[in-house]
Amino acid sequence: MPGRPFLQIPGPSIVPERVVRAMSQPLIDHRGPEFAALLREVLNGLKVLFQTSNGHVLLFPGSGTGGWECCIVNTLSPGDQVLGCVNGHFSDLFCRTATSHGIEVQRLEVEYGAAVPAEAIEERLRQDMDRQIKAVLVVQTETSTGVTSSLAAVRRAIDAAAHPALLLADVVSSLGCTDLRFDEWKLDVALTAAQKGLMLPPGMALLAVSEKALKANRSAKCARSFWDWQAVLESNAEGYFPYTPATALLFGLSESLKMLFEEGLENVFKRHARLAGACRKAIEAMTLKLFAQNAANYSSTLTAVAMPQGLDSDAFIDHTLKLVNLPLGKGLGKAKGKLFRIGHLGSFNELELLGVLGGVEMALKSFGVTLALGAGLAAAETYLLETTNQRLPL
């Protein structure tokens, strides 16, 4: 179809033209001085984005799934116990990755649509009198439900229990969209991927790692070769990688970091929160329900919408794609068929959001949902007008 392509799944997000152009330049020698300068630039920029001066940043060809495995095998040993916080499909998969490497996962099961309860983490850690739990696994933004949990509260819970467990956090759907303070919150590993807030195509896993995690790495017994942190850190110090890197993605990463810093991180976070607020106002005006249970935990990255009783969300998403060529995120795991997800992340603005909401309204109406056409758009427009003071001047 002619016109701007819309991809409103919660990642991959649309790759901006600036990033596309940056990735289109000729490749360079990945062991030469030009590459060493590029690597130094992106690693320093990522430390600013992760908000760390003490942590180390590591890059691997891969995805968020690879990031899980990279995190697990470098910090833990078979037979170790961890506390896994499960409040959605992706946190469940994070725990399953640990289990596949012989880690014993004590699962803290949370209702889908709810945030991770810090008080329950503190209670479980206090009960661990022999300090057998080596790490706490948590997802900051659970992409399957549209819920963001407080990593600061999780850190306070671990400290309140005076427990030495590592804090291993998935920030795949939050870095570059939501505030993340690696040093202040004393995270030990924060893992992410390229295709969301960093506005790149899929293909890169990124991790920030604390000194405490590096100490654990030296005694971790999980088998690893490609994912080994030490090999990457040693090679990076010389300006290259122990494997052929994704050079084109590094070109793109350099440009996406420039875009984020030009806008200013605080402004990036405010823009995402404002567009998310407008999207939620629209959904509520359409008389639909948000899947996330508590307003304090609404995600700025995506909005998960509960499908009206008796209607299948997968069928609705297929209908929307055929009607207006608008891809939306499907319900995953326990939420399959129960919700649809609207992504509003990365390089995204007010007019694009209004176009998406117009398409969603049309699709809902033609799918048999009772609503007044234009009600959602009007609610979003009103909210955006009321909050114009929150946006950067043109």
Buried (B, 14 or more C-beta within 10 A) or exposed (E): EEEEEBBBBBBBBBBBEBBBEBBEEEEBEBBEEEBBEBBEBBBEBBBEBBBBEEBBBBBBBBBBBBBBBBBBBBBBBEEBBBBBBBBBBBBBBBBEBBBEBBBBBBBBEBEBBBBBBBEBBBEBBEEBEEEEBBBBBBBBBBBBBBBBBBBBBBBBBBEBBEBEBBBBBBBBBBBBBBBBBBBEBBBBBBBBBBBBBBBBBBBBBBBBBBEBBBEBBEEBEBEBEBBBBEBBBEBBEEBBBBEEBBBBBBBBBBBBBBBBEEBEBEBBBBBBBBBBBBBBBBBBBBBBEBBBBEEEBBBBBBBBBBBBEEBBBBEBBEBBEEEBEBBBBBBBEEBBBBBBBBBBBBBBEBEBBBBBBBBBBBBBBEBEBEBEEEBBBEBBBBBBEEBEEEBEEE
